Amino acid sequence: MSITPRIVISIAEVPEWEDEAYLKRAFRLEVIHQVCQCTEGCLASTCACGTLHLNEDIVWIEREYLDGNRFIPIVMDFERKAQSIICYRLNDILVEKKSPCGCGSLFLALEMKRVELAREG
């Protein structure tokens, strides 16, 4: 029996390039969708084009820029009732996508790679 999903979604962590390529080949998909979900909230998700966008409509994310397009996100979520997240600095480096996404979203598009601070230093 073969499995032929219409969509595959990676939740929490961005998969390694090799894993993503393998999944695309195995399931004959053009895009592996992503949801960047963590204790701090649902920070980003992919659009129909497969681009990862910050969910700027539900969380406020300040950007501590390291250079022209890499930044450390500082998350604020004032909508939560049980556990407010105010100025929580993540241990990730996100990469801002410079070219606009074809979906037309106004939310910040990210390159599909994340680098942990420990790897940078």
Phi and psi restraints in degrees (range 20) as a CNS / XPLOR table:
assign (resid 1 and name C) (resid 2 and name N)
       (resid 2 and name CA) (resid 2 and name C) 1.0 -108.3 20.0 2
assign (resid 2 and name N) (resid 2 and name CA)
       (resid 2 and name C) (resid 3 and name N) 1.0 151.1 20.0 2
assign (resid 2 and name C) (resid 3 and name N)
       (resid 3 and name CA) (resid 3 and name C) 1.0 -103.6 20.0 2
assign (resid 3 and name N) (resid 3 and name CA)
       (resid 3 and name C) (resid 4 and name N) 1.0 130.0 20.0 2
assign (resid 3 and name C) (resid 4 and name N)
       (resid 4 and name CA) (resid 4 and name C) 1.0 -131.1 20.0 2
assign (resid 4 and name N) (resid 4 and name CA)
       (resid 4 and name C) (resid 5 and name N) 1.0 75.2 20.0 2
assign (resid 4 and name C) (resid 5 and name N)
       (resid 5 and name CA) (resid 5 and name C) 1.0 -68.7 20.0 2
assign (resid 5 and name N) (resid 5 and name CA)
       (resid 5 and name C) (resid 6 and name N) 1.0 150.7 20.0 2
assign (resid 5 and name C) (resid 6 and name N)
       (resid 6 and name CA) (resid 6 and name C) 1.0 -83.4 20.0 2
assign (resid 6 and name N) (resid 6 and name CA)
       (resid 6 and name C) (resid 7 and name N) 1.0 -25.1 20.0 2
assign (resid 6 and name C) (resid 7 and name N)
       (resid 7 and name CA) (resid 7 and name C) 1.0 -149.5 20.0 2
assign (resid 7 and name N) (resid 7 and name CA)
       (resid 7 and name C) (resid 8 and name N) 1.0 142.2 20.0 2
assign (resid 7 and name C) (resid 8 and name N)
       (resid 8 and name CA) (resid 8 and name C) 1.0 -123.8 20.0 2
assign (resid 8 and name N) (resid 8 and name CA)
       (resid 8 and name C) (resid 9 and name N) 1.0 130.2 20.0 2
assign (resid 8 and name C) (resid 9 and name N)
       (resid 9 and name CA) (resid 9 and name C) 1.0 -121.3 20.0 2
assign (resid 9 and name N) (resid 9 and name CA)
       (resid 9 and name C) (resid 10 and name N) 1.0 124.0 20.0 2
assign (resid 9 and name C) (resid 10 and name N)
       (resid 10 and name CA) (resid 10 and name C) 1.0 -92.7 20.0 2
assign (resid 10 and name N) (resid 10 and name CA)
       (resid 10 and name C) (resid 11 and name N) 1.0 124.9 20.0 2
assign (resid 10 and name C) (resid 11 and name N)
       (resid 11 and name CA) (resid 11 and name C) 1.0 -114.0 20.0 2
assign (resid 11 and name N) (resid 11 and name CA)
       (resid 11 and name C) (resid 12 and name N) 1.0 138.1 20.0 2
assign (resid 11 and name C) (resid 12 and name N)
       (resid 12 and name CA) (resid 12 and name C) 1.0 88.8 20.0 2
assign (resid 12 and name N) (resid 12 and name CA)
       (resid 12 and name C) (resid 13 and name N) 1.0 -61.8 20.0 2
assign (resid 12 and name C) (resid 13 and name N)
       (resid 13 and name CA) (resid 13 and name C) 1.0 -114.5 20.0 2
assign (resid 13 and name N) (resid 13 and name CA)
       (resid 13 and name C) (resid 14 and name N) 1.0 140.9 20.0 2
assign (resid 13 and name C) (resid 14 and name N)
       (resid 14 and name CA) (resid 14 and name C) 1.0 -71.8 20.0 2
assign (resid 14 and name N) (resid 14 and name CA)
       (resid 14 and name C) (resid 15 and name N) 1.0 127.8 20.0 2
assign (resid 14 and name C) (resid 15 and name N)
       (resid 15 and name CA) (resid 15 and name C) 1.0 -69.2 20.0 2
assign (resid 15 and name N) (resid 15 and name CA)
       (resid 15 and name C) (resid 16 and name N) 1.0 155.5 20.0 2
assign (resid 15 and name C) (resid 16 and name N)
       (resid 16 and name CA) (resid 16 and name C) 1.0 -63.7 20.0 2
assign (resid 16 and name N) (resid 16 and name CA)
       (resid 16 and name C) (resid 17 and name N) 1.0 154.3 20.0 2
assign (resid 16 and name C) (resid 17 and name N)
       (resid 17 and name CA) (resid 17 and name C) 1.0 -55.3 20.0 2
assign (resid 17 and name N) (resid 17 and name CA)
       (resid 17 and name C) (resid 18 and name N) 1.0 -42.0 20.0 2
assign (resid 17 and name C) (resid 18 and name N)
       (resid 18 and name CA) (resid 18 and name C) 1.0 -64.4 20.0 2
assign (resid 18 and name N) (resid 18 and name CA)
       (resid 18 and name C) (resid 19 and name N) 1.0 -41.4 20.0 2
assign (resid 18 and name C) (resid 19 and name N)
       (resid 19 and name CA) (resid 19 and name C) 1.0 -66.3 20.0 2
assign (resid 19 and name N) (resid 19 and name CA)
       (resid 19 and name C) (resid 20 and name N) 1.0 -42.5 20.0 2
assign (resid 19 and name C) (resid 20 and name N)
       (resid 20 and name CA) (resid 20 and name C) 1.0 -62.8 20.0 2
assign (resid 20 and name N) (resid 20 and name CA)
       (resid 20 and name C) (resid 21 and name N) 1.0 -44.8 20.0 2
assign (resid 20 and name C) (resid 21 and name N)
       (resid 21 and name CA) (resid 21 and name C) 1.0 -61.6 20.0 2
assign (resid 21 and name N) (resid 21 and name CA)
       (resid 21 and name C) (resid 22 and name N) 1.0 -41.3 20.0 2
assign (resid 21 and name C) (resid 22 and name N)
       (resid 22 and name CA) (resid 22 and name C) 1.0 -61.9 20.0 2
assign (resid 22 and name N) (resid 22 and name CA)
       (resid 22 and name C) (resid 23 and name N) 1.0 -46.9 20.0 2
assign (resid 22 and name C) (resid 23 and name N)
       (resid 23 and name CA) (resid 23 and name C) 1.0 -62.3 20.0 2
assign (resid 23 and name N) (resid 23 and name CA)
       (resid 23 and name C) (resid 24 and name N) 1.0 -41.3 20.0 2
assign (resid 23 and name C) (resid 24 and name N)
       (resid 24 and name CA) (resid 24 and name C) 1.0 -59.9 20.0 2
assign (resid 24 and name N) (resid 24 and name CA)
       (resid 24 and name C) (resid 25 and name N) 1.0 -45.9 20.0 2
assign (resid 24 and name C) (resid 25 and name N)
       (resid 25 and name CA) (resid 25 and name C) 1.0 -65.9 20.0 2
assign (resid 25 and name N) (resid 25 and name CA)
       (resid 25 and name C) (resid 26 and name N) 1.0 -46.8 20.0 2
assign (resid 25 and name C) (resid 26 and name N)
       (resid 26 and name CA) (resid 26 and name C) 1.0 -62.4 20.0 2
assign (resid 26 and name N) (resid 26 and name CA)
       (resid 26 and name C) (resid 27 and name N) 1.0 -38.6 20.0 2
assign (resid 26 and name C) (resid 27 and name N)
       (resid 27 and name CA) (resid 27 and name C) 1.0 -105.5 20.0 2
assign (resid 27 and name N) (resid 27 and name CA)
       (resid 27 and name C) (resid 28 and name N) 1.0 5.1 20.0 2
assign (resid 27 and name C) (resid 28 and name N)
       (resid 28 and name CA) (resid 28 and name C) 1.0 53.2 20.0 2
assign (resid 28 and name N) (resid 28 and name CA)
       (resid 28 and name C) (resid 29 and name N) 1.0 53.0 20.0 2
assign (resid 28 and name C) (resid 29 and name N)
       (resid 29 and name CA) (resid 29 and name C) 1.0 -117.2 20.0 2
assign (resid 29 and name N) (resid 29 and name CA)
       (resid 29 and name C) (resid 30 and name N) 1.0 149.2 20.0 2
assign (resid 29 and name C) (resid 30 and name N)
       (resid 30 and name CA) (resid 30 and name C) 1.0 -85.8 20.0 2
assign (resid 30 and name N) (resid 30 and name CA)
       (resid 30 and name C) (resid 31 and name N) 1.0 -27.6 20.0 2
assign (resid 30 and name C) (resid 31 and name N)
       (resid 31 and name CA) (resid 31 and name C) 1.0 -134.2 20.0 2
assign (resid 31 and name N) (resid 31 and name CA)
       (resid 31 and name C) (resid 32 and name N) 1.0 135.5 20.0 2
assign (resid 31 and name C) (resid 32 and name N)
       (resid 32 and name CA) (resid 32 and name C) 1.0 -102.6 20.0 2
assign (resid 32 and name N) (resid 32 and name CA)
       (resid 32 and name C) (resid 33 and name N) 1.0 112.5 20.0 2
assign (resid 32 and name C) (resid 33 and name N)
       (resid 33 and name CA) (resid 33 and name C) 1.0 -73.3 20.0 2
assign (resid 33 and name N) (resid 33 and name CA)
       (resid 33 and name C) (resid 34 and name N) 1.0 157.4 20.0 2
assign (resid 33 and name C) (resid 34 and name N)
       (resid 34 and name CA) (resid 34 and name C) 1.0 -134.0 20.0 2
assign (resid 34 and name N) (resid 34 and name CA)
       (resid 34 and name C) (resid 35 and name N) 1.0 145.4 20.0 2
assign (resid 34 and name C) (resid 35 and name N)
       (resid 35 and name CA) (resid 35 and name C) 1.0 -130.9 20.0 2
assign (resid 35 and name N) (resid 35 and name CA)
       (resid 35 and name C) (resid 36 and name N) 1.0 116.8 20.0 2
assign (resid 35 and name C) (resid 36 and name N)
       (resid 36 and name CA) (resid 36 and name C) 1.0 -89.7 20.0 2
assign (resid 36 and name N) (resid 36 and name CA)
       (resid 36 and name C) (resid 37 and name N) 1.0 91.6 20.0 2
assign (resid 36 and name C) (resid 37 and name N)
       (resid 37 and name CA) (resid 37 and name C) 1.0 -117.4 20.0 2
assign (resid 37 and name N) (resid 37 and name CA)
       (resid 37 and name C) (resid 38 and name N) 1.0 133.5 20.0 2
assign (resid 37 and name C) (resid 38 and name N)
       (resid 38 and name CA) (resid 38 and name C) 1.0 -152.6 20.0 2
assign (resid 38 and name N) (resid 38 and name CA)
       (resid 38 and name C) (resid 39 and name N) 1.0 -174.6 20.0 2
assign (resid 38 and name C) (resid 39 and name N)
       (resid 39 and name CA) (resid 39 and name C) 1.0 -54.9 20.0 2
assign (resid 39 and name N) (resid 39 and name CA)
       (resid 39 and name C) (resid 40 and name N) 1.0 -32.3 20.0 2
assign (resid 39 and name C) (resid 40 and name N)
       (resid 40 and name CA) (resid 40 and name C) 1.0 -76.6 20.0 2
assign (resid 40 and name N) (resid 40 and name CA)
       (resid 40 and name C) (resid 41 and name N) 1.0 -6.9 20.0 2
assign (resid 40 and name C) (resid 41 and name N)
       (resid 41 and name CA) (resid 41 and name C) 1.0 122.3 20.0 2
assign (resid 41 and name N) (resid 41 and name CA)
       (resid 41 and name C) (resid 42 and name N) 1.0 -176.0 20.0 2
assign (resid 41 and name C) (resid 42 and name N)
       (resid 42 and name CA) (resid 42 and name C) 1.0 -86.9 20.0 2
assign (resid 42 and name N) (resid 42 and name CA)
       (resid 42 and name C) (resid 43 and name N) 1.0 97.2 20.0 2
assign (resid 42 and name C) (resid 43 and name N)
       (resid 43 and name CA) (resid 43 and name C) 1.0 -81.4 20.0 2
assign (resid 43 and name N) (resid 43 and name CA)
       (resid 43 and name C) (resid 44 and name N) 1.0 -34.7 20.0 2
assign (resid 43 and name C) (resid 44 and name N)
       (resid 44 and name CA) (resid 44 and name C) 1.0 -157.7 20.0 2
assign (resid 44 and name N) (resid 44 and name CA)
       (resid 44 and name C) (resid 45 and name N) 1.0 157.2 20.0 2
assign (resid 44 and name C) (resid 45 and name N)
       (resid 45 and name CA) (resid 45 and name C) 1.0 -154.6 20.0 2
assign (resid 45 and name N) (resid 45 and name CA)
       (resid 45 and name C) (resid 46 and name N) 1.0 160.9 20.0 2
assign (resid 45 and name C) (resid 46 and name N)
       (resid 46 and name CA) (resid 46 and name C) 1.0 -84.2 20.0 2
assign (resid 46 and name N) (resid 46 and name CA)
       (resid 46 and name C) (resid 47 and name N) 1.0 151.0 20.0 2
assign (resid 46 and name C) (resid 47 and name N)
       (resid 47 and name CA) (resid 47 and name C) 1.0 -93.3 20.0 2
assign (resid 47 and name N) (resid 47 and name CA)
       (resid 47 and name C) (resid 48 and name N) 1.0 -174.7 20.0 2
assign (resid 47 and name C) (resid 48 and name N)
       (resid 48 and name CA) (resid 48 and name C) 1.0 -62.4 20.0 2
assign (resid 48 and name N) (resid 48 and name CA)
       (resid 48 and name C) (resid 49 and name N) 1.0 -25.1 20.0 2
assign (resid 48 and name C) (resid 49 and name N)
       (resid 49 and name CA) (resid 49 and name C) 1.0 -83.0 20.0 2
assign (resid 49 and name N) (resid 49 and name CA)
       (resid 49 and name C) (resid 50 and name N) 1.0 -7.9 20.0 2
assign (resid 49 and name C) (resid 50 and name N)
       (resid 50 and name CA) (resid 50 and name C) 1.0 89.4 20.0 2
assign (resid 50 and name N) (resid 50 and name CA)
       (resid 50 and name C) (resid 51 and name N) 1.0 8.7 20.0 2
assign (resid 50 and name C) (resid 51 and name N)
       (resid 51 and name CA) (resid 51 and name C) 1.0 -88.4 20.0 2
assign (resid 51 and name N) (resid 51 and name CA)
       (resid 51 and name C) (resid 52 and name N) 1.0 136.1 20.0 2
assign (resid 51 and name C) (resid 52 and name N)
       (resid 52 and name CA) (resid 52 and name C) 1.0 -82.6 20.0 2
assign (resid 52 and name N) (resid 52 and name CA)
       (resid 52 and name C) (resid 53 and name N) 1.0 121.8 20.0 2
assign (resid 52 and name C) (resid 53 and name N)
       (resid 53 and name CA) (resid 53 and name C) 1.0 -116.6 20.0 2
assign (resid 53 and name N) (resid 53 and name CA)
       (resid 53 and name C) (resid 54 and name N) 1.0 141.5 20.0 2
assign (resid 53 and name C) (resid 54 and name N)
       (resid 54 and name CA) (resid 54 and name C) 1.0 -64.3 20.0 2
assign (resid 54 and name N) (resid 54 and name CA)
       (resid 54 and name C) (resid 55 and name N) 1.0 143.2 20.0 2
assign (resid 54 and name C) (resid 55 and name N)
       (resid 55 and name CA) (resid 55 and name C) 1.0 -87.0 20.0 2
assign (resid 55 and name N) (resid 55 and name CA)
       (resid 55 and name C) (resid 56 and name N) 1.0 67.2 20.0 2
assign (resid 55 and name C) (resid 56 and name N)
       (resid 56 and name CA) (resid 56 and name C) 1.0 -70.1 20.0 2
assign (resid 56 and name N) (resid 56 and name CA)
       (resid 56 and name C) (resid 57 and name N) 1.0 -5.6 20.0 2
assign (resid 56 and name C) (resid 57 and name N)
       (resid 57 and name CA) (resid 57 and name C) 1.0 -85.7 20.0 2
assign (resid 57 and name N) (resid 57 and name CA)
       (resid 57 and name C) (resid 58 and name N) 1.0 -14.9 20.0 2
assign (resid 57 and name C) (resid 58 and name N)
       (resid 58 and name CA) (resid 58 and name C) 1.0 -122.5 20.0 2
assign (resid 58 and name N) (resid 58 and name CA)
       (resid 58 and name C) (resid 59 and name N) 1.0 -16.1 20.0 2
assign (resid 58 and name C) (resid 59 and name N)
       (resid 59 and name CA) (resid 59 and name C) 1.0 -137.7 20.0 2
assign (resid 59 and name N) (resid 59 and name CA)
       (resid 59 and name C) (resid 60 and name N) 1.0 147.9 20.0 2
assign (resid 59 and name C) (resid 60 and name N)
       (resid 60 and name CA) (resid 60 and name C) 1.0 -96.8 20.0 2
assign (resid 60 and name N) (resid 60 and name CA)
       (resid 60 and name C) (resid 61 and name N) 1.0 127.1 20.0 2
assign (resid 60 and name C) (resid 61 and name N)
       (resid 61 and name CA) (resid 61 and name C) 1.0 -125.3 20.0 2
assign (resid 61 and name N) (resid 61 and name CA)
       (resid 61 and name C) (resid 62 and name N) 1.0 110.2 20.0 2
assign (resid 61 and name C) (resid 62 and name N)
       (resid 62 and name CA) (resid 62 and name C) 1.0 -78.9 20.0 2
assign (resid 62 and name N) (resid 62 and name CA)
       (resid 62 and name C) (resid 63 and name N) 1.0 153.4 20.0 2
assign (resid 62 and name C) (resid 63 and name N)
       (resid 63 and name CA) (resid 63 and name C) 1.0 -118.6 20.0 2
assign (resid 63 and name N) (resid 63 and name CA)
       (resid 63 and name C) (resid 64 and name N) 1.0 117.8 20.0 2
assign (resid 63 and name C) (resid 64 and name N)
       (resid 64 and name CA) (resid 64 and name C) 1.0 -95.4 20.0 2
assign (resid 64 and name N) (resid 64 and name CA)
       (resid 64 and name C) (resid 65 and name N) 1.0 95.3 20.0 2
assign (resid 64 and name C) (resid 65 and name N)
       (resid 65 and name CA) (resid 65 and name C) 1.0 -71.8 20.0 2
assign (resid 65 and name N) (resid 65 and name CA)
       (resid 65 and name C) (resid 66 and name N) 1.0 136.5 20.0 2
assign (resid 65 and name C) (resid 66 and name N)
       (resid 66 and name CA) (resid 66 and name C) 1.0 -96.9 20.0 2
assign (resid 66 and name N) (resid 66 and name CA)
       (resid 66 and name C) (resid 67 and name N) 1.0 -27.6 20.0 2
assign (resid 66 and name C) (resid 67 and name N)
       (resid 67 and name CA) (resid 67 and name C) 1.0 -160.6 20.0 2
assign (resid 67 and name N) (resid 67 and name CA)
       (resid 67 and name C) (resid 68 and name N) 1.0 -156.9 20.0 2
assign (resid 67 and name C) (resid 68 and name N)
       (resid 68 and name CA) (resid 68 and name C) 1.0 -63.7 20.0 2
assign (resid 68 and name N) (resid 68 and name CA)
       (resid 68 and name C) (resid 69 and name N) 1.0 -26.9 20.0 2
assign (resid 68 and name C) (resid 69 and name N)
       (resid 69 and name CA) (resid 69 and name C) 1.0 -140.8 20.0 2
assign (resid 69 and name N) (resid 69 and name CA)
       (resid 69 and name C) (resid 70 and name N) 1.0 -1.9 20.0 2
assign (resid 69 and name C) (resid 70 and name N)
       (resid 70 and name CA) (resid 70 and name C) 1.0 -102.4 20.0 2
assign (resid 70 and name N) (resid 70 and name CA)
       (resid 70 and name C) (resid 71 and name N) 1.0 136.2 20.0 2
assign (resid 70 and name C) (resid 71 and name N)
       (resid 71 and name CA) (resid 71 and name C) 1.0 -147.0 20.0 2
assign (resid 71 and name N) (resid 71 and name CA)
       (resid 71 and name C) (resid 72 and name N) 1.0 158.0 20.0 2
assign (resid 71 and name C) (resid 72 and name N)
       (resid 72 and name CA) (resid 72 and name C) 1.0 -99.5 20.0 2
assign (resid 72 and name N) (resid 72 and name CA)
       (resid 72 and name C) (resid 73 and name N) 1.0 125.3 20.0 2
assign (resid 72 and name C) (resid 73 and name N)
       (resid 73 and name CA) (resid 73 and name C) 1.0 -80.0 20.0 2
assign (resid 73 and name N) (resid 73 and name CA)
       (resid 73 and name C) (resid 74 and name N) 1.0 137.7 20.0 2
assign (resid 73 and name C) (resid 74 and name N)
       (resid 74 and name CA) (resid 74 and name C) 1.0 -117.7 20.0 2
assign (resid 74 and name N) (resid 74 and name CA)
       (resid 74 and name C) (resid 75 and name N) 1.0 114.1 20.0 2
assign (resid 74 and name C) (resid 75 and name N)
       (resid 75 and name CA) (resid 75 and name C) 1.0 -96.1 20.0 2
assign (resid 75 and name N) (resid 75 and name CA)
       (resid 75 and name C) (resid 76 and name N) 1.0 138.5 20.0 2
assign (resid 75 and name C) (resid 76 and name N)
       (resid 76 and name CA) (resid 76 and name C) 1.0 -135.2 20.0 2
assign (resid 76 and name N) (resid 76 and name CA)
       (resid 76 and name C) (resid 77 and name N) 1.0 130.6 20.0 2
assign (resid 76 and name C) (resid 77 and name N)
       (resid 77 and name CA) (resid 77 and name C) 1.0 -136.3 20.0 2
assign (resid 77 and name N) (resid 77 and name CA)
       (resid 77 and name C) (resid 78 and name N) 1.0 100.5 20.0 2
assign (resid 77 and name C) (resid 78 and name N)
       (resid 78 and name CA) (resid 78 and name C) 1.0 -89.5 20.0 2
assign (resid 78 and name N) (resid 78 and name CA)
       (resid 78 and name C) (resid 79 and name N) 1.0 -4.2 20.0 2
assign (resid 78 and name C) (resid 79 and name N)
       (resid 79 and name CA) (resid 79 and name C) 1.0 -84.7 20.0 2
assign (resid 79 and name N) (resid 79 and name CA)
       (resid 79 and name C) (resid 80 and name N) 1.0 -20.8 20.0 2
assign (resid 79 and name C) (resid 80 and name N)
       (resid 80 and name CA) (resid 80 and name C) 1.0 -68.8 20.0 2
assign (resid 80 and name N) (resid 80 and name CA)
       (resid 80 and name C) (resid 81 and name N) 1.0 140.9 20.0 2
assign (resid 80 and name C) (resid 81 and name N)
       (resid 81 and name CA) (resid 81 and name C) 1.0 -95.5 20.0 2
assign (resid 81 and name N) (resid 81 and name CA)
       (resid 81 and name C) (resid 82 and name N) 1.0 -37.0 20.0 2
assign (resid 81 and name C) (resid 82 and name N)
       (resid 82 and name CA) (resid 82 and name C) 1.0 -87.7 20.0 2
assign (resid 82 and name N) (resid 82 and name CA)
       (resid 82 and name C) (resid 83 and name N) 1.0 -35.8 20.0 2
assign (resid 82 and name C) (resid 83 and name N)
       (resid 83 and name CA) (resid 83 and name C) 1.0 -144.4 20.0 2
assign (resid 83 and name N) (resid 83 and name CA)
       (resid 83 and name C) (resid 84 and name N) 1.0 94.4 20.0 2
assign (resid 83 and name C) (resid 84 and name N)
       (resid 84 and name CA) (resid 84 and name C) 1.0 -67.3 20.0 2
assign (resid 84 and name N) (resid 84 and name CA)
       (resid 84 and name C) (resid 85 and name N) 1.0 140.1 20.0 2
assign (resid 84 and name C) (resid 85 and name N)
       (resid 85 and name CA) (resid 85 and name C) 1.0 -114.6 20.0 2
assign (resid 85 and name N) (resid 85 and name CA)
       (resid 85 and name C) (resid 86 and name N) 1.0 110.5 20.0 2
assign (resid 85 and name C) (resid 86 and name N)
       (resid 86 and name CA) (resid 86 and name C) 1.0 -126.9 20.0 2
assign (resid 86 and name N) (resid 86 and name CA)
       (resid 86 and name C) (resid 87 and name N) 1.0 116.4 20.0 2
assign (resid 86 and name C) (resid 87 and name N)
       (resid 87 and name CA) (resid 87 and name C) 1.0 54.6 20.0 2
assign (resid 87 and name N) (resid 87 and name CA)
       (resid 87 and name C) (resid 88 and name N) 1.0 53.0 20.0 2
assign (resid 87 and name C) (resid 88 and name N)
       (resid 88 and name CA) (resid 88 and name C) 1.0 -96.3 20.0 2
assign (resid 88 and name N) (resid 88 and name CA)
       (resid 88 and name C) (resid 89 and name N) 1.0 115.1 20.0 2
assign (resid 88 and name C) (resid 89 and name N)
       (resid 89 and name CA) (resid 89 and name C) 1.0 -87.1 20.0 2
assign (resid 89 and name N) (resid 89 and name CA)
       (resid 89 and name C) (resid 90 and name N) 1.0 117.7 20.0 2
assign (resid 89 and name C) (resid 90 and name N)
       (resid 90 and name CA) (resid 90 and name C) 1.0 -77.6 20.0 2
assign (resid 90 and name N) (resid 90 and name CA)
       (resid 90 and name C) (resid 91 and name N) 1.0 162.8 20.0 2
assign (resid 90 and name C) (resid 91 and name N)
       (resid 91 and name CA) (resid 91 and name C) 1.0 -100.7 20.0 2
assign (resid 91 and name N) (resid 91 and name CA)
       (resid 91 and name C) (resid 92 and name N) 1.0 42.3 20.0 2
assign (resid 91 and name C) (resid 92 and name N)
       (resid 92 and name CA) (resid 92 and name C) 1.0 -128.5 20.0 2
assign (resid 92 and name N) (resid 92 and name CA)
       (resid 92 and name C) (resid 93 and name N) 1.0 156.9 20.0 2
assign (resid 92 and name C) (resid 93 and name N)
       (resid 93 and name CA) (resid 93 and name C) 1.0 -116.8 20.0 2
assign (resid 93 and name N) (resid 93 and name CA)
       (resid 93 and name C) (resid 94 and name N) 1.0 120.3 20.0 2
assign (resid 93 and name C) (resid 94 and name N)
       (resid 94 and name CA) (resid 94 and name C) 1.0 -101.4 20.0 2
assign (resid 94 and name N) (resid 94 and name CA)
       (resid 94 and name C) (resid 95 and name N) 1.0 153.2 20.0 2
assign (resid 94 and name C) (resid 95 and name N)
       (resid 95 and name CA) (resid 95 and name C) 1.0 -117.8 20.0 2
assign (resid 95 and name N) (resid 95 and name CA)
       (resid 95 and name C) (resid 96 and name N) 1.0 117.5 20.0 2
assign (resid 95 and name C) (resid 96 and name N)
       (resid 96 and name CA) (resid 96 and name C) 1.0 -71.2 20.0 2
assign (resid 96 and name N) (resid 96 and name CA)
       (resid 96 and name C) (resid 97 and name N) 1.0 131.4 20.0 2
assign (resid 96 and name C) (resid 97 and name N)
       (resid 97 and name CA) (resid 97 and name C) 1.0 -80.3 20.0 2
assign (resid 97 and name N) (resid 97 and name CA)
       (resid 97 and name C) (resid 98 and name N) 1.0 129.6 20.0 2
assign (resid 97 and name C) (resid 98 and name N)
       (resid 98 and name CA) (resid 98 and name C) 1.0 -83.7 20.0 2
assign (resid 98 and name N) (resid 98 and name CA)
       (resid 98 and name C) (resid 99 and name N) 1.0 -31.3 20.0 2
assign (resid 98 and name C) (resid 99 and name N)
       (resid 99 and name CA) (resid 99 and name C) 1.0 -88.1 20.0 2
assign (resid 99 and name N) (resid 99 and name CA)
       (resid 99 and name C) (resid 100 and name N) 1.0 144.5 20.0 2
assign (resid 99 and name C) (resid 100 and name N)
       (resid 100 and name CA) (resid 100 and name C) 1.0 -68.7 20.0 2
assign (resid 100 and name N) (resid 100 and name CA)
       (resid 100 and name C) (resid 101 and name N) 1.0 152.2 20.0 2
assign (resid 100 and name C) (resid 101 and name N)
       (resid 101 and name CA) (resid 101 and name C) 1.0 -84.7 20.0 2
assign (resid 101 and name N) (resid 101 and name CA)
       (resid 101 and name C) (resid 102 and name N) 1.0 143.8 20.0 2
assign (resid 101 and name C) (resid 102 and name N)
       (resid 102 and name CA) (resid 102 and name C) 1.0 -68.5 20.0 2
assign (resid 102 and name N) (resid 102 and name CA)
       (resid 102 and name C) (resid 103 and name N) 1.0 -12.7 20.0 2
assign (resid 102 and name C) (resid 103 and name N)
       (resid 103 and name CA) (resid 103 and name C) 1.0 -76.0 20.0 2
assign (resid 103 and name N) (resid 103 and name CA)
       (resid 103 and name C) (resid 104 and name N) 1.0 -19.6 20.0 2
assign (resid 103 and name C) (resid 104 and name N)
       (resid 104 and name CA) (resid 104 and name C) 1.0 87.4 20.0 2
assign (resid 104 and name N) (resid 104 and name CA)
       (resid 104 and name C) (resid 105 and name N) 1.0 4.0 20.0 2
assign (resid 104 and name C) (resid 105 and name N)
       (resid 105 and name CA) (resid 105 and name C) 1.0 -63.0 20.0 2
assign (resid 105 and name N) (resid 105 and name CA)
       (resid 105 and name C) (resid 106 and name N) 1.0 142.3 20.0 2
assign (resid 105 and name C) (resid 106 and name N)
       (resid 106 and name CA) (resid 106 and name C) 1.0 -87.2 20.0 2
assign (resid 106 and name N) (resid 106 and name CA)
       (resid 106 and name C) (resid 107 and name N) 1.0 -9.5 20.0 2
assign (resid 106 and name C) (resid 107 and name N)
       (resid 107 and name CA) (resid 107 and name C) 1.0 -74.9 20.0 2
assign (resid 107 and name N) (resid 107 and name CA)
       (resid 107 and name C) (resid 108 and name N) 1.0 146.5 20.0 2
assign (resid 107 and name C) (resid 108 and name N)
       (resid 108 and name CA) (resid 108 and name C) 1.0 -57.9 20.0 2
assign (resid 108 and name N) (resid 108 and name CA)
       (resid 108 and name C) (resid 109 and name N) 1.0 126.8 20.0 2
assign (resid 108 and name C) (resid 109 and name N)
       (resid 109 and name CA) (resid 109 and name C) 1.0 -89.5 20.0 2
assign (resid 109 and name N) (resid 109 and name CA)
       (resid 109 and name C) (resid 110 and name N) 1.0 142.3 20.0 2
assign (resid 109 and name C) (resid 110 and name N)
       (resid 110 and name CA) (resid 110 and name C) 1.0 -115.8 20.0 2
assign (resid 110 and name N) (resid 110 and name CA)
       (resid 110 and name C) (resid 111 and name N) 1.0 149.3 20.0 2
assign (resid 110 and name C) (resid 111 and name N)
       (resid 111 and name CA) (resid 111 and name C) 1.0 -68.2 20.0 2
assign (resid 111 and name N) (resid 111 and name CA)
       (resid 111 and name C) (resid 112 and name N) 1.0 150.6 20.0 2
assign (resid 111 and name C) (resid 112 and name N)
       (resid 112 and name CA) (resid 112 and name C) 1.0 -83.9 20.0 2
assign (resid 112 and name N) (resid 112 and name CA)
       (resid 112 and name C) (resid 113 and name N) 1.0 55.4 20.0 2
assign (resid 112 and name C) (resid 113 and name N)
       (resid 113 and name CA) (resid 113 and name C) 1.0 -151.8 20.0 2
assign (resid 113 and name N) (resid 113 and name CA)
       (resid 113 and name C) (resid 114 and name N) 1.0 145.0 20.0 2
assign (resid 113 and name C) (resid 114 and name N)
       (resid 114 and name CA) (resid 114 and name C) 1.0 -130.8 20.0 2
assign (resid 114 and name N) (resid 114 and name CA)
       (resid 114 and name C) (resid 115 and name N) 1.0 141.4 20.0 2
assign (resid 114 and name C) (resid 115 and name N)
       (resid 115 and name CA) (resid 115 and name C) 1.0 -123.9 20.0 2
assign (resid 115 and name N) (resid 115 and name CA)
       (resid 115 and name C) (resid 116 and name N) 1.0 124.5 20.0 2
assign (resid 115 and name C) (resid 116 and name N)
       (resid 116 and name CA) (resid 116 and name C) 1.0 -72.8 20.0 2
assign (resid 116 and name N) (resid 116 and name CA)
       (resid 116 and name C) (resid 117 and name N) 1.0 147.6 20.0 2
assign (resid 116 and name C) (resid 117 and name N)
       (resid 117 and name CA) (resid 117 and name C) 1.0 -56.1 20.0 2
assign (resid 117 and name N) (resid 117 and name CA)
       (resid 117 and name C) (resid 118 and name N) 1.0 -38.5 20.0 2
assign (resid 117 and name C) (resid 118 and name N)
       (resid 118 and name CA) (resid 118 and name C) 1.0 -59.7 20.0 2
assign (resid 118 and name N) (resid 118 and name CA)
       (resid 118 and name C) (resid 119 and name N) 1.0 -31.2 20.0 2
assign (resid 118 and name C) (resid 119 and name N)
       (resid 119 and name CA) (resid 119 and name C) 1.0 -77.4 20.0 2
assign (resid 119 and name N) (resid 119 and name CA)
       (resid 119 and name C) (resid 120 and name N) 1.0 -21.6 20.0 2
assign (resid 119 and name C) (resid 120 and name N)
       (resid 120 and name CA) (resid 120 and name C) 1.0 -79.0 20.0 2
assign (resid 120 and name N) (resid 120 and name CA)
       (resid 120 and name C) (resid 121 and name N) 1.0 -30.2 20.0 2
